[in-house]
Amino acid sequence: MGVMAVCTEEEVSSMVHAFYARVRHDEVLGPIFNAHIHDWDNHLAQLVDFWSSILRRTGRFTGAPMPRHAALPGLTPALFQRWLALFHETTGALPNRAMGEQAFAMAQRIAQSLWYGYQLSNSPDEVPADLVLDGGPPCA
């Protein structure tokens, strides 16, 4: 007997679309995302695949997000923290609590990983700093 999925595909899609609607309208993150994403429909479809792979183990996502994020200019810990705060707001409002908690825990790990990768790519001679995470336990 297979492991029961924490959520449905519709719940994944709804979460992704709700979250990125917040991001696109955010006064700080919106201009950054809107300047770099030229086809939101395609990007959202990729993000649904990404989160479906994480939360439902579908294996649909095949991209490599690290190089694209590392190439962005001027990212700071505050931007990652703001992204996480919006993600926490979105997942905190989900009726499926198990999904919300699992998604937020994974988002923290993803943000930390992308921040490490960003620092290593842009300042290879410096020791990367941890991302201080608010709103939840620190990343392990």
N, C-alpha and C positions, 0 to 999 in steps of 0.2 A: 504494500500500500504506500503510495507516494506521500510526500510531505505536503501538508495543506498550505497553499499560498496565503500570505498575510493580507493580500488585497487582490482586487480584480483589475483587469486591464483598463476598465473604465475609470477606476479610482486613480490609477497611475496617471492617465491622461488628464483627468480633472485637476489633480495636484500640480502637475507640470504647468498646465495652462494658467491656473490661478496664481502660482508663484511668479511666473514670468510676466503676467499682467502687472503684478506689484512691482517687479523689477523695472519694467518699461516705463512706469509712471513715477518711479522714485526720482526725487530731485538730484540725487548724487549718482546713483547707478544707471538710471535711464539713459542719460546722454552718452555714457561710455558704451553700454550695450547697443544702443541704437546707431552709434557711429561705426560699429564693427560688424553688426549683423545686418546683412542686406536682404536676406530672404527669411523672414521670421517663420513662415509656414514650414519651410524645410528644416530650419533650426529646431523648432518645436517638435517636429516629427523625430529628429535625431535625439532630442532630450527625452522624449517619451520612450524611445528604444533604450536609451541609457538607463533610465530609472526602472524600466520593465526588467532589464537584465539584472539590476541590483535587487529589486524587491520581489520579483517573480521568478528569477533565475531563468529567464527566457533565452539568454545568450544572443539577443538580436543586435546589440550594439557592437560595432567593429571598429570604431574610430579611435583616434589617439588625441585626447584633449590636451595633454601636457604641452606639446610644442606650440599650439595655437595660443594658449594662455601665456606661456613664457615669452612670446613675441610681443605681447601688449606692452605699451609704454606706461611707466609711472604707476604701477600697481603698488598699493600700500596695505599694511595689516588692517587699517581702518576700513578699506573697501571690502576685504574678505569678511571682516566682522559684520559689516552692514549687510552683505549678502546673506550671511548666516542668520542675522536677526530677522530679515524678511522671510527667510526659509522657516525659521522657528515660528513666526506668526502664522504662516500658511499651514504648517503641519499641526500646530496647536489648535487650529480651527477645524481640522478634519474630524468627521464623525467616527472614523475607524482609528481608534487610539493606538492600537498595536502598529498599524501602518505608520502613523504619524511619528511615533517614538523611534521606530526602526529607520525611517527615512531621515529624521533629524540626526540620529547617531551617525548614519552614513555620510550625511552632508558635512558634519564636523570633520570626519576623517578625510573626505575629499578636499575640503577647504585647506586643511593642514597640509595635505600632500601637494596640492597645487601651489601653496605658498612656499613650501620647501623647494619644489621644482623651479619656481619663479626665481627665488633667490640664488639657487645653484646656477641657473642659466645666466642670470644678469650680474651676479657678483661671485664668480667661481672661486675667488681667493678668500672669501669670508665664510665663517661658520654660519650656517643658516639659523635664524632665530625661530623659536616656537611662535605659533599664533595663539595669543591669549584669547580663550573662548569664553564669552559670556552666555548666560542663559542655559547652561548645562554643564555636565562634568567635563573636565579636560580630556583631550584626546590621549589615547594610549599609543 
